[in-house]
C-alpha cells in the first residue's frame, strides 16, 4: 500500500477528512457518519492473512465507532479484489507438506482461516449500518464474496464478476454460494459456478446483483453519494431493515465451509494451485 493515504473519489475537495485507520492493505477515512474504506495491495487486492487481519482491525474500529454508512472501494482502478491470495495459499500448503505435515492438519488450518474470514463476512453482512461496495474491474472469488456481504453494490462499466473456484477444483468458501443465491437466485449461482463465465455490469444490473451501473471511474463517487443518502435515516430503522431483509443463512454457510475443506484435500487442488502460482499470465484467475 502507498505510504500516503489519498482521499477517495468524492472527497477530493475536502482537506479536513481524517484518516481513522491506516493498515498495510487498507485505509479508512471518515467524514462525520460516513466511513470510506480503500483497499490497496498489489496486484489486485488479493485477500490473505495480512488482509484478513486488517479487515478484523477495521471491524474492531467500527464496533467502537460505528458509522451510519460504510463504503468499500479500491485504490486500483482495474480491480476491486481478485479474491483469495492463492499464491500465499500455495506457498503455505507446500511449506506445510514439505516439512512433514499431513493433509489432515492442512485442512484444519484451512478451516481456522475460513472460520476467521466468515467471521468478517458475517459481521459485515449483519452490521447495523449500511455497507456499500464500489466496484471497478475484477471482482472475483473472495472479492466477489466481500461485495456480496455488503448491502448495496455500485459498479462501473469495467466491472467483471465471477466465481473461478471450480477451475481449482474448489467451490467458493467465504459465503458466496449462500449470499449470491440470497441476493439473486440459485439459477444464477449455478450458472456462474458451472460455466465459470464472467458477468459484466449491465447484466449484473439486470439480474439485481448491483443497484447502480455507472460510468467508468465513477463507482466510488456514486457510492459515497448513496452513503450520504442512507446516513440520513434513523439508525434503528436501518438496523431493523437489515434484520428483515438479510437473514444470515447459518446452515448454508457451514455447509459451504465443510464442502471447501473436504475438496481442499483432493490432489487436483494442489496441482491447480501450483499451476496458478507458477503462471506468467497477467490474469491467471480468468
C-alpha positions in Angstrom: 0.0 0.0 0.0 1.3 3.5 -0.7 2.5 5.4 2.4 0.4 8.5 1.7 -3.3 8.0 2.2 -5.2 9.8 -0.5 -8.9 10.9 -0.1 -11.2 8.7 -2.2 -13.1 9.9 -5.1 -15.9 12.1 -3.9 -13.8 13.6 -1.1 -11.2 15.3 -3.3 -12.3 18.8 -2.4 -12.2 18.1 1.3 -8.9 18.8 3.1 -10.2 18.0 6.6 -11.4 14.4 6.1 -9.4 12.5 8.8 -7.8 9.1 8.2 -9.0 7.0 11.1 -7.4 3.7 10.1 -4.2 3.0 8.2 -3.2 -0.6 7.8 -0.9 -2.5 5.4 -3.7 -3.4 2.9 -6.4 -0.9 3.6 -7.1 2.5 5.0 -10.2 4.3 6.1 -11.2 8.0 6.1 -14.2 9.4 7.9 -16.5 12.3 7.1 -19.0 12.5 10.0 -21.1 9.4 9.8 -19.6 8.2 6.5 -16.7 5.8 6.6 -14.8 5.1 3.3 -12.5 2.1 3.3 -10.0 1.8 0.5 -8.3 -1.5 -0.3 -4.8 -1.2 -1.6 -2.5 -4.1 -2.1 -0.7 -5.4 -5.2 -1.5 -6.6 -7.7 -5.3 -6.9 -7.4 -6.3 -6.6 -3.7 -5.9 -10.3 -3.1 -7.0 -11.3 0.4 -4.6 -13.3 2.5 -3.5 -13.4 6.1 -2.5 -9.7 6.3 -5.6 -8.5 4.6 -7.7 -10.7 6.9 -6.0 -9.2 10.0 -6.6 -5.7 8.6 -10.3 -6.4 8.0 -10.6 -7.6 11.5 -9.0 -4.4 12.7 -11.5 -2.5 10.7 -14.4 -4.3 12.4 -12.9 -3.5 15.8 -12.9 0.1 14.8 -16.5 0.1 13.6 -17.6 -1.7 16.7 -16.2 1.1 18.8 -17.0 3.9 16.5 -20.0 2.8 14.3 -20.7 4.9 11.2 -24.1 5.2 9.7 -22.8 4.1 6.3 -19.6 2.5 5.1 -18.2 2.3 1.6 -15.7 -0.3 0.4 -13.6 1.0 -2.5 -10.3 0.1 -4.2 -7.2 2.2 -4.9 -6.7 0.0 -8.0 -8.8 1.1 -11.0 -8.7 -2.3 -12.6 -9.6 -4.4 -9.6 -12.0 -4.3 -6.7 -10.5 -7.6 -5.5 -9.4 -10.8 -7.3 -10.2 -12.8 -4.2 -8.1 -15.1 -2.1 -4.3 -14.8 -2.2 -3.8 -18.1 -4.0 0.0 -17.8 -4.2 0.1 -17.4 -0.4 -2.2 -20.4 0.0 0.0 -22.5 -2.4 3.2 -21.4 -0.6 1.8 -22.2 2.9 0.5 -25.6 1.7 3.8 -26.6 0.1 5.7 -25.4 3.2 3.5 -27.5 5.5 3.6 -30.6 3.4 7.3 -30.2 2.7 8.2 -30.2 6.4 6.4 -33.4 7.1 2.9 -32.1 7.8 -0.1 -34.1 6.6 -3.1 -33.0 4.6 -5.5 -33.5 7.5 -3.6 -30.9 9.5 -3.6 -28.6 6.5 -7.3 -29.0 6.3 -7.6 -28.0 9.9 -5.5 -24.9 9.2 -7.7 -24.0 6.3 -10.8 -24.4 8.5 -9.3 -22.0 11.0 -8.8 -19.4 8.2 -12.3 -20.0 6.9 -13.8 -19.5 10.4 -12.0 -16.2 10.7 -13.0 -14.9 7.2 -16.6 -16.0 7.8 -16.5 -14.0 11.0 -15.5 -10.9 9.0 -18.1 -11.5 6.2 -20.9 -12.3 8.7 -20.1 -9.2 10.7 -20.2 -7.0 7.6 -23.4 -8.8 6.4 -25.1 -8.1 9.7 -23.6 -4.7 10.7 -26.3 -2.4 12.0 -25.3 0.3 9.4 -25.4 0.4 5.6 -22.5 -1.1 3.7 -21.8 -0.3 0.0 -19.3 -1.8 -2.4 -17.9 0.5 -5.0 -16.7 -1.9 -7.7 -14.5 -1.4 -10.8 -12.6 -4.0 -12.7 -12.0 -7.5 -11.4 -14.5 -8.7 -8.7 -13.9 -12.4 -8.4 -13.8 -15.2 -5.9 -13.3 -13.9 -2.4 -13.6 -10.3 -3.7 -17.0 -11.1 -5.1 -17.9 -12.6 -1.7 -16.9 -9.4 0.1 -19.1 -7.4 -2.3 -22.0 -9.8 -1.7 -21.7 -9.3 2.1 -22.4 -5.6 1.5 -25.9 -4.3 1.5 -25.6 -2.4 -1.8 -23.3 -2.6 -4.8 -22.4 0.1 -7.3 -20.3 -1.0 -10.3 -18.8 0.9 -13.2 -18.7 -0.4 -16.8 -15.3 -2.1 -16.3 -16.6 -4.4 -13.5 -16.4 -8.2 -14.1 -17.9 -10.6 -11.6 -17.0 -14.3 -11.5 -16.5 -17.4 -9.3 -13.5 -19.1 -10.8 -13.1 -21.6 -7.9 -14.1 -24.7 -9.9 -11.0 -24.2 -12.1 -9.1 -25.0 -8.9 -11.2 -28.0 -8.0 -12.9 -26.0 -5.2 -16.2 -24.2 -4.5 -16.5 -20.7 -3.1 -15.6 -20.8 0.6 -16.2 -17.4 2.1 -20.0 -17.4 1.9 -20.5 -16.8 -1.8 -22.9 -19.6 -2.5 -25.3 -18.7 0.2 -25.2 -15.0 -0.4 -25.4 -14.9 -4.2 -28.4 -17.2 -4.0 -30.0 -14.9 -1.4 -29.2 -11.7 -3.4 -30.2 -13.0 -6.8 -31.2 -16.6 -7.5 -29.9 -20.2 -7.2 -30.1 -20.4 -11.0 -27.6 -17.5 -11.5 -25.3 -19.1 -8.8 -25.3 -22.4 -10.7 -24.7 -20.6 -14.0 -21.6 -18.7 -12.7 -20.2 -21.8 -10.9 -20.7 -24.4 -13.6 -19.8 -22.3 -16.6 -17.0 -20.2 -15.0 -18.2 -17.3 -17.1 -17.9 -13.6 -16.0 -20.7 -11.2 -15.6 -20.4 -7.6 -16.7 -22.0 -4.7 -15.1 -25.0 -4.3 -17.5 -26.0 -8.0 -16.9 -25.3 -7.7 -13.2 -27.8 -4.9 -13.1 -30.4 -6.8 -15.0 -30.3 -9.7 -12.5 -30.3 -7.4 -9.5 -26.8 -8.1 -8.4 -25.9 -4.4 -8.5 -28.1 -1.4 -7.7 -26.5 1.1 -9.9 -24.3 0.7 -13.0 -22.2 3.9 -13.6 -19.6 5.3 -15.9 -16.1 4.1 -15.7 -14.3 5.6 -12.7 -17.5 6.8 -11.1 -18.3 4.0 -8.7 -16.8 5.4 -5.6 -18.2 8.8 -6.0 -21.7 7.4 -6.6 -21.4 5.0 -3.7 -20.4 7.9 -1.3 -23.4 9.9 -2.5 -25.6 6.8 -1.8 -24.0 6.5 1.7 -24.8 10.1 2.4 -28.4 9.5 1.5 -28.8 6.4 3.7 -27.0 8.1 6.6 -29.9 10.5 6.9 -32.2 7.7 8.0 -32.7 6.5 11.6 -30.0 4.0 12.6 -32.7 1.9 14.4 -34.8 1.8 11.2 -31.7 0.9 9.1 -30.8 -1.9 11.5 -34.4 -3.2 11.5 -34.5 -3.1 7.7 -31.3 -5.3 7.5 -32.7 -7.8 10.1 -35.9 -8.1 8.0 -34.2 -8.3 4.6 -30.8 -10.0 5.1 -31.2 -13.2 7.1 -27.9 -14.9 7.9 -28.0 -18.4 6.4 -26.1 -20.2 9.1 -26.7 -23.8 7.9 -25.8 -23.0 4.3 -22.7 -21.1 5.3 -21.5 -24.0 7.5 -22.2 -26.5 4.7 -20.1 -24.4 2.3 -17.1 -24.4 4.7 -17.5 -28.2 5.0 -17.5 -28.7 1.3 -14.5 -26.4 0.7 -12.4 -28.2 3.4 -13.3 -31.6 2.0 -12.4 -30.6 -1.6 -9.1 -29.0 -0.4 -7.6 -32.4 0.3 -8.0 -33.6 -3.3 -4.8 -33.9 -5.3 -6.3 -31.8 -8.1 -6.4 -28.8 -5.9 -2.7 -28.9 -5.0 -1.9 -29.3 -8.7 -4.2 -26.4 -9.7 -2.7 -24.1 -7.1 0.8 -25.0 -8.4 -0.2 -24.1 -11.9 -1.7 -20.8 -10.7 1.4 -19.9 -8.6 3.7 -20.6 -11.5 1.7 -19.0 -14.2 3.1 -16.0 -16.0 -0.3 -14.9 -17.3 -1.1 -11.4 -16.3 -4.5 -12.6 -15.1 -4.2 -16.3 -14.2 -7.6 -16.2 -12.3 -9.5 -15.6 -15.5 
